[in-house]
Amino acid sequence: MTSTSISAESARVGPAGGPFLQVEDLRVHFPTADGLVKSVDGVSFSVERGQILGIVGESGSGKSVTSQAILGLHKGSKARTTGRIWLDGVDLVAASEDQMRGLRGTKVAMIFQDPLSSLHPFYSIGAQISEAYLVHHKVGKRDARKRAVQMLDKVGIPNADRRYDDYPHQFSGGMRQRAMIAMALIGDPPLLIADEPTTALDVTVQAQILELIKDLRTELNSGVILITHDLGVVAETCDDVLVMYGGQCVEKGKVDDVFYQPEMPYAWGLLGSMPRMDRVRQARLIPIPGQPPSLIQVPTGCVFNTRCAYSSRVPGNRCFTEHPDLLPTERTHEVRCHIPSDQRREIFATEIRPNL
């Protein structure tokens, strides 16, 4: 067996016929001198090929740590990773670092948040993209260059053959992000993770990058995980959405359900703090009061209880003593909240929606 192959002895193989990616009860904890940082604490979701899943939440909610766990980037660190991450039937948590190195780029790839810091300034754009192809394919440099030029052209880089030899500083921010997408897709991975792919880009370029991701999803039938804090990006791009807070999933489901009928007070807060461009807003935006919880000292009970304006409506002080389960609603989504579903819908209809 080569160092990059997967075998049943070293990595558990899951049942056939399941989702292409299935994350089950994922926990990523970091031991520190101050205590255990529970960056991701029991997150579960799935992604099929051709599906775009948006993961949203404030900074520090666990979005990027979740994506890094899928890529196996915590292996060899002090992080304690438990749960299951099935990718095309293979458990990535049980896979070795050598095996993960063989899967990155061929089965799963990532577009990182800041292309300028992700690209090496001393090597040309084309050389870096070609290297990503050479690592996984037994081809010569000429064939690798040809493939890299094809990918640069596919992602909309004009004069791709000439721009192949340019360096990162010679590309604009949008062009660098396109180059990062070309690098991620050069091995035709069936799963693509995009971590804040439109950060620091102007609105026009953001729209172009998101449209490119959607087109490539359709063309390559790839599953996509889109990590962002921008709810507008999710509404425009994604099929499903997972809302994270304090390292946990607090609501997930179809985009239309979560946007038009959200049932978790944190999701209400996110929507209430988002500006609307389609109509004149009479009232000021209402930010969520307080600060996200410390992941070393996660609140007892509901993780959102310190900032929730509706915890007093739950009898018995349950929001502060009992951790709510993630339970399905009558529609196609799940919510982690002690307030009964019918009351949540009434609160949203009478108190939240009129102010959005």
N, C-alpha and C positions, 0 to 999 in steps of 0.2 A: 504493500500500500504506500502510495506517495504521501508526502507530508501535507498536501492540500486536499486529499480525498476524504470523504466522509464514509465511515463504516458503522454498522450497527453496534459493534463492540465499544466504540468510543463516543458515539453520539446517538442518543435514542431516536428511533424512527417512529413517527406518529402514524395514526390510521390514515389510509388513503381516502380521498374524496372530501376532505375537509377544506376550509378556506385556505387560500394560498399563504397568507400570514395569519397566525392565530396567537395572540398574546393572552396568557392565562395567569392571573394573580401575580403579576410581575412586581417585585420589590427590589429596589436598589438603595441600600443603606451605606453610609460612609462613616466609619468610626473616626472621631476627632477627639482632641484633648478636652473639649467642652461637652462631649456627649455624642450620641448616635444621631446622625443627620438622616432622616427618613425622606430622601428626595423623591422616591417613587414608592407608594405604599399600597399595593394591591390593585393594580390597574389591569383590566382585561378588555380586549377588543379584537376585531378581525378585519382583514382587508382582502378583497378578491381582486383578481386581475381585471383591469379596466375600471376600477373604482378609485375615487379620490376621497380620502378621509382627511378632514381638517381637525387638528388638535389645537385648541385655543386655551388661553389662560394668561394670568399676569406673569411677570418675570418671577422666576423662582417656584413656579407651580409644578415643575417636573417634566415639562414638554421635551426639552432637549436631552435630558438624562434618559428619558424613555427611548428616544431615537438612537442615542449612543449605545444603549443596551442591545437594541436590535442588531446593530453593527458589530457588537462584541468589543466595543472600545474600552470597556471597563475591565476586561480580562488582563491579569497581570498587575492590577492596581489593588488598593486596599478595600475597594468596594465589595460589599456583600450582595450578590445578585441571586435571587431565588425566584421560583415560578417556572413557567414554560414559555418559550418563544418558538413556536413551530413555523418554519419557513419551508414550504413545499415538502412537508412531512418530516423535516429534520429539526431536532431540538437544538437551537443555537446556544442555550444556556449550558448544555452539556458538551458542546463542541470545543475543541482546543483552539488556541490562538492560531496555530498553523492552518487548521481547517477553516477558520474564519477568514484568514487571509486569502484562501482560495475562493471563498464565496463572495467577498467584497469585490464589486465590479462585474461579476458574472451573474449573481443571483440578486444582489441588493447593492445599491449605490446611493450616495448622498450628495446633495448640493448644500454646501455650507453657507453660513449667514454672511460672511464677509469675504468676497472673492479676492480682494486685494491682499489680505493676510493669508488666504488659503493657497494662493499661487506663489511660486518661488520667483523672486525678482531677478535671479541670475540666469534663468533658463527661459527660452522662448515659449510662447503659448503652445505652439505646435509640438515642440519637443516634450512638453509635459503631458499633452493629450496622447501623443504616440506612446509614451512610456506606460500609460495606463492600459494601452492595448497590448504592448509587447509582454507585459507581465503575465497575461493569461493566454496568449496565443503564440504558437511557434511559427512566426513569420519574420521576414527580414525588415530592415528599417524602411526600405522603399515602400513595401506594402503597408507598413504601419503609418507612414506619412500620407499615403493615398487615402487610407481609412480616416485619418484625422482631418484631412481636408474635406472629405465627404461630410463628416459630422459638423465641422464648422459651417459649411454651406447649409446643412439641414437646419441648424439653429439660427440662421439668418445673418451670418457674418459676411458682408460683401467682400468680393475679391479674396475668397478664402485661401487660395493657393499662395497669394502674396502675403496675407496677414499671418500665415502659419509661422513665419520667421520673426514676427514682432514680439516685443516683450510686454509684460502686464502693464507697465506704466504708459505704454503707447495705446492702450485700449481705454475707452470710456467705461464708466461704472456699469452701464447696461451691457456693453460688449463683453466686459469681464464676466458678468453673470452668465451670459450666453456661452462663453467659453467653458465655464464651470459645468453648465448643463451638458455641453458636448463631451466633456471629460467623463461625467457620470454615466452618460448613455452610450459611450463608445463600445462597451461590451454587451449591449442590448440586455440589461438587467430587467427581469420582470417586476421588480419592486424598486421604486425610487422614493427617497426621503428628501424633502425640500425643507430645510430649516430657515425660516424667515427669508425666503429667496428674494423678496422685494425691499428689504431694509435699505434705507438711504438712497433709494432711487426715486426720481420724480414720477409723478402720477402717470404720465404718458408711457414711460418705460416700464413701470409696474404693470400696466395693462398689457403691454406687449409680452412681457415675461410670462405672465399668467396665461395668456392666450397660447403661447408656445408650449407650456406645460400641458395644457388641455389637448392641443393638437397632437403632441407626442404620445400622450396617453392613448388617444384613439388610434394612432398609426401603429404603435408598438404593442398595444393591449397590455400596458404596464399598470400595475397598481401604484398609487401615489399616496404618500402621507405628507400632508402640507401642514407644517408647524407655523403658527402665526399668532399674533395678538390682535390682528386686524379683522374684525367681524365682517367688514365689507368684502374682504378678500374671500372669506369662507363662503359667504352668501353667493358670490359670483362664480366660484370655482368648484366647490366641493359637492359631493353627493350626500355624505354623512359628516357629522361633527361630534367630537368628544370634547367636553368642557372639563378642564382640570383645575383643581384648587388645592393647595397644601399637599401636593403629591398624590392626590386621589382623583378619581373620576367622579364628578358630582352630577353630570347629566350627559347623555349621549343618545343619538338617534338620527333620523333623516333631517337634513338641513331645514326643510320647511316646517317640520314639527318643532324643532328647537328654536327657530327664529320667530315663528308666528304663534306658537303655543308653548313657550317655555314654562317649566313648572318649578324650577329651583331658584330661590331668592338670589343666588350669586349670578345666575344667567340674567335675571331681571336687572341686576345692577350693571352688568356689562352692556346690555342693550340701552339702559337709561343714560349711560355715559358716552354713547356713540352719537356723533352729530349726524343729522339728516340733511341730505342734499335735495330731496325730492319735494320738500315743502317748507314753508316758513315756520320756524319754531318760535312759539311765544314765550316759553319759559327757558330758564338757563339749564344747561346740562347738570345732572345730579351725579357727582362722583360717589363711589362706594366709600363710606366713612371708614377710618381706621387703616390698619396696615395688615398685609398678609401674615399668617402665623409663623412663628419660628418652627423650622422643621426639626429642631432638636427637642422642643417642648410643644408638640402638637396638642391642641386643646382636647380635653376629654369630651366625649360625646360627638356632636357634629363639628366637623373641622371648620365650618363657617360661622359658628355660634357667636364669636366675639364681634362680628360685623353685621349680623343679621338683624333686621328691624322687625322680624316677625316671630322670633323665638318665644316671645311672651304668649303667643296664641296657642302654643302646644302645652297641654296640661301636664302636670307632674314634673316640670323642669327637665323633661327628657332630652331636650337639645343639649344640655350640659352634662348629662350623666350617661346617655345611651348612644352609641355610635349607630347611625342609620344605615340600613342596607341599601344597595343600589337595586331598585325594584322597577319592574315594567309598569308603564301606565296603560291606559286604554288604547293609546296610539302606539306607533312604532318607535317609542323611545323609552329610556330608563332614567330614573331620577333618584338621587340620594337625599331624602328630606323626610322629617317626621310629620310635617303638615299633611293631612289627608288630601288625596288627589283632587277631590271635588272642591275643597276649600282653596287649594292652590289655583285652580282654574278660575274660581270666583274672584280671588284677590287680583289675579292678572287682568281679568276682564274689566274690573271696576276701579282698580287703584293704579295699575301699572300701565296698561295699554293707552289710556287717555293722555298720559304724560310723555309718551314716546314720540 
